Amino acid sequence: MLEIDVPNRLFAIKEIWFSDKPFDPFNVDTVTFYACKEDVAGGDFRKEAFSTLLIDTTQELEKLWMDLRPSYRQNIKKAEREGIEIRTNEARAEFCAINDSFRSSKQLWEQSYSADFLRRNGVLFTMGHEGQVLGGIFFLKDERNMYGKVMATKRMQVDEDTKAIIGLGTRLMMWEGMKFAKVSGVERFDLGGIYTGTKPDPQQEAIRQFKLGFGGQRMDIFTYRKDYSPQMKLMRRYEGLKNELYIRLNRDRSQGH
């Protein structure tokens, strides 16, 4: 189990990862449990279910290799021939800068991390080619679990040849992550969620297809949230009313009111 205290000047906020089920921690204003294995009915926790791809890394390495999409096995071998280097827990600050730039250029929601956060809460794999760090994948990790939290590369900033190198490198990084999980005694290698929505979303579908190439089983995992202090509950109430007003205003505009 991995416990993360989220910096906040007003509230004591805690994230707990990889617990089988939620429980009540001490001295917090609010807690969120991520990647819970059990579907717990009832109680005071707000629950959401998510789909993900889980790879059992207790399997033989040859089985993990053969479960990869054939084109991925070819990509990984080519990446090694091209001299792409995968490093573990290095270039954290460089990766943080790459992640911030990547998310900004793709207009994705903010998901910024510090080098210290990466050091304390998981394992980072970065790819390098001809002396340049081109991207990385960060996994949250405890003794039995690795969860793909964020991947970012420089592909929005480079030429077509370097984009091709990055494409090879992402597959090699993920494979090296799977091998790391196996030798570290990790049992559950989680690819970090998979899109199952019915609304067409080309970007999410591309990510989904990328992840499917690594094998694994689709599983449901659960997020649980609970607020404790009156102040936090009041803030949640305010946020809910604000979101409801925003939805109503947009609906009225779309209907010409």
TADAUR-V944835 format. One record per residue. RES is the residue in three letters. PHI is phi in radians with two decimals (NA if undefined). OMEGA is omega in whole degrees, -180 to 180 (none if undefined). NEAR is the number of other ideal C-beta (glycine too) atoms within 12 Angstrom. Layout:
# TADAUR-V944835
RES:PHI:OMEGA:NEAR ; RES:PHI:OMEGA:NEAR
This chain:
# TADAUR-V944835
MET:NA:-178:25 ; LEU:-2.10:179:28 ; GLU:-1.91:-179:24 ; ILE:-2.19:174:29 ; ASP:-1.56:-176:22 ; VAL:-1.48:-179:22 ; PRO:-1.06:178:16 ; ASN:-2.80:-176:16 ; ARG:-1.31:-174:8 ; LEU:-1.84:-172:14 ; PHE:-2.24:171:24 ; ALA:-1.57:-174:22 ; ILE:-1.99:-179:27 ; LYS:-2.22:169:33 ; GLU:-1.94:176:33 ; ILE:-2.21:-177:34 ; TRP:-1.92:168:36 ; PHE:1.29:172:35 ; SER:-1.28:177:31 ; ASP:-1.09:-179:21 ; LYS:-2.65:-178:24 ; PRO:-1.33:175:35 ; PHE:-2.61:-179:22 ; ASP:-1.64:176:20 ; PRO:-1.38:-179:24 ; PHE:-1.67:167:11 ; ASN:0.99:174:14 ; VAL:-2.29:173:27 ; ASP:-1.51:179:28 ; THR:-2.73:179:34 ; VAL:-2.39:173:36 ; THR:-2.24:175:31 ; PHE:-1.74:180:37 ; TYR:-1.97:175:35 ; ALA:1.01:174:42 ; CYS:-1.28:-177:34 ; LYS:-1.54:-172:28 ; GLU:-1.76:175:21 ; ASP:-1.59:-175:21 ; VAL:-1.67:-179:22 ; ALA:-1.55:175:11 ; GLY:1.26:180:11 ; GLY:1.46:-175:17 ; ASP:-1.62:-177:16 ; PHE:-1.44:171:28 ; ARG:-1.45:-172:22 ; LYS:-2.05:171:24 ; GLU:-2.32:177:20 ; ALA:-1.84:179:20 ; PHE:-2.34:175:27 ; SER:-1.72:177:25 ; THR:-2.58:174:33 ; LEU:-1.91:179:35 ; LEU:-1.94:177:37 ; ILE:-1.93:178:40 ; ASP:-1.43:-176:24 ; THR:-1.53:168:34 ; THR:-1.48:178:20 ; GLN:-1.20:176:24 ; GLU:-1.08:-178:13 ; LEU:-1.04:179:19 ; GLU:-1.10:178:12 ; LYS:-1.16:177:17 ; LEU:-1.05:-180:30 ; TRP:-1.12:-177:22 ; MET:-1.26:177:15 ; ASP:-1.36:176:26 ; LEU:-1.21:173:29 ; ARG:-1.01:-178:22 ; PRO:-0.89:179:15 ; SER:-1.13:178:18 ; TYR:-1.22:177:31 ; ARG:-1.08:177:24 ; GLN:-1.14:178:17 ; ASN:-1.05:-178:30 ; ILE:-1.13:178:34 ; LYS:-1.12:179:19 ; LYS:-1.17:178:20 ; ALA:-1.02:178:31 ; GLU:-1.16:178:21 ; ARG:-1.15:-179:13 ; GLU:-1.32:178:25 ; GLY:1.42:176:18 ; ILE:-1.23:-179:35 ; GLU:-1.86:176:26 ; ILE:-1.90:180:36 ; ARG:-2.04:-177:27 ; THR:-1.91:176:29 ; ASN:1.00:173:23 ; GLU:-2.21:175:21 ; ALA:0.94:-179:28 ; ARG:-1.11:-178:29 ; ALA:-1.11:178:21 ; GLU:-1.11:179:26 ; PHE:-1.12:179:42 ; CYS:-1.03:179:29 ; ALA:-1.17:177:24 ; ILE:-1.08:-180:37 ; ASN:-1.08:-180:37 ; ASP:-1.07:-179:21 ; SER:-1.17:-179:22 ; PHE:-1.09:-177:29 ; ARG:-1.20:177:22 ; SER:-1.17:-178:18 ; SER:-1.19:179:17 ; LYS:-1.58:-178:21 ; GLN:0.97:177:10 ; LEU:-1.61:178:20 ; TRP:-1.09:-177:9 ; GLU:-1.13:178:13 ; GLN:-2.58:-173:19 ; SER:-1.67:-180:23 ; TYR:-2.32:174:31 ; SER:-1.72:177:18 ; ALA:-1.07:180:22 ; ASP:-1.17:177:14 ; PHE:-1.05:179:27 ; LEU:-1.09:-178:34 ; ARG:-1.11:-173:19 ; ARG:-1.44:-165:20 ; ASN:-2.12:180:32 ; GLY:3.10:-177:38 ; VAL:-2.33:-178:37 ; LEU:-2.00:172:43 ; PHE:-1.99:177:45 ; THR:-2.11:177:41 ; MET:-1.89:177:46 ; GLY:-2.25:178:31 ; HIS:-2.58:-180:31 ; GLU:0.91:174:16 ; GLY:1.43:-178:9 ; GLN:-2.00:173:23 ; VAL:-1.36:-174:33 ; LEU:-1.86:180:43 ; GLY:2.81:-180:45 ; GLY:-2.93:175:47 ; ILE:-2.27:177:45 ; PHE:-1.90:178:39 ; PHE:-2.01:164:40 ; LEU:-1.18:-173:35 ; LYS:-2.60:162:39 ; ASP:-2.19:-175:28 ; GLU:-1.17:-173:15 ; ARG:-2.08:-172:26 ; ASN:-2.34:165:37 ; MET:-2.28:-175:42 ; TYR:-2.26:-180:37 ; GLY:-1.21:-174:40 ; LYS:-1.51:-177:35 ; VAL:-2.74:173:33 ; MET:-2.21:180:36 ; ALA:-2.59:180:40 ; THR:-2.42:178:37 ; LYS:-1.66:-171:30 ; ARG:-1.14:177:27 ; MET:-1.41:-172:21 ; GLN:-2.08:-169:20 ; VAL:-2.13:179:25 ; ASP:-1.37:-174:12 ; GLU:-1.13:179:10 ; ASP:-1.12:180:15 ; THR:-1.24:174:24 ; LYS:-1.03:179:20 ; ALA:-1.13:177:21 ; ILE:-1.09:179:32 ; ILE:-1.10:178:37 ; GLY:-1.04:176:32 ; LEU:-1.16:-176:35 ; GLY:-1.12:179:42 ; THR:-1.10:179:38 ; ARG:-1.23:178:39 ; LEU:-1.16:177:41 ; MET:-1.03:-178:44 ; MET:-1.14:179:42 ; TRP:-1.14:178:38 ; GLU:-1.11:175:33 ; GLY:-1.10:179:44 ; MET:-1.13:179:42 ; LYS:-1.16:177:28 ; PHE:-1.04:180:29 ; ALA:-1.03:-177:40 ; LYS:-1.11:-177:26 ; VAL:-1.26:179:17 ; SER:-1.55:-179:24 ; GLY:1.45:176:17 ; VAL:-1.23:-177:31 ; GLU:-1.76:-174:22 ; ARG:-2.13:179:37 ; PHE:-1.85:-172:43 ; ASP:-1.74:-177:42 ; LEU:-1.36:170:39 ; GLY:1.52:177:37 ; GLY:1.60:178:29 ; ILE:-2.51:-176:29 ; TYR:-1.25:178:26 ; THR:-2.24:-179:20 ; GLY:-1.21:180:14 ; THR:-1.58:180:8 ; LYS:-1.31:-180:10 ; PRO:-1.01:180:10 ; ASP:-2.55:-175:13 ; PRO:-0.97:-179:11 ; GLN:-1.17:179:16 ; GLN:-1.15:179:20 ; GLU:-1.17:177:18 ; ALA:-1.12:178:16 ; ILE:-1.14:180:23 ; ARG:-1.05:-179:24 ; GLN:-1.13:177:18 ; PHE:-1.03:-177:28 ; LYS:-1.22:-179:35 ; LEU:-1.05:-179:26 ; GLY:-1.17:-179:29 ; PHE:-1.68:180:40 ; GLY:1.47:-180:28 ; GLY:1.64:-180:31 ; GLN:-1.99:174:21 ; ARG:-1.28:-178:21 ; MET:-2.38:171:25 ; ASP:-1.66:171:22 ; ILE:-2.16:-169:35 ; PHE:-2.28:173:29 ; THR:-1.94:179:29 ; TYR:-2.19:180:37 ; ARG:-2.26:176:28 ; LYS:-2.67:175:28 ; ASP:-1.80:-176:28 ; TYR:-2.03:-174:23 ; SER:-1.35:177:19 ; PRO:-1.01:-179:13 ; GLN:-1.14:179:17 ; MET:-1.18:178:25 ; LYS:-1.07:178:20 ; LEU:-1.14:179:17 ; MET:-1.13:178:20 ; ARG:-1.07:179:22 ; ARG:-1.08:178:15 ; TYR:-1.09:180:14 ; GLU:-1.10:179:16 ; GLY:-1.12:178:16 ; LEU:-1.14:180:14 ; LYS:-1.14:178:14 ; ASN:-1.15:178:14 ; GLU:-1.10:178:14 ; LEU:-1.12:179:14 ; TYR:-1.08:180:14 ; ILE:-1.11:-179:14 ; ARG:-1.13:180:15 ; LEU:-1.10:179:14 ; ASN:-1.14:178:13 ; ARG:-1.15:179:13 ; ASP:-1.11:178:12 ; ARG:-1.11:-178:11 ; SER:-1.18:179:10 ; GLN:-1.66:176:9 ; GLY:1.36:-180:6 ; HIS:-1.48:none:9
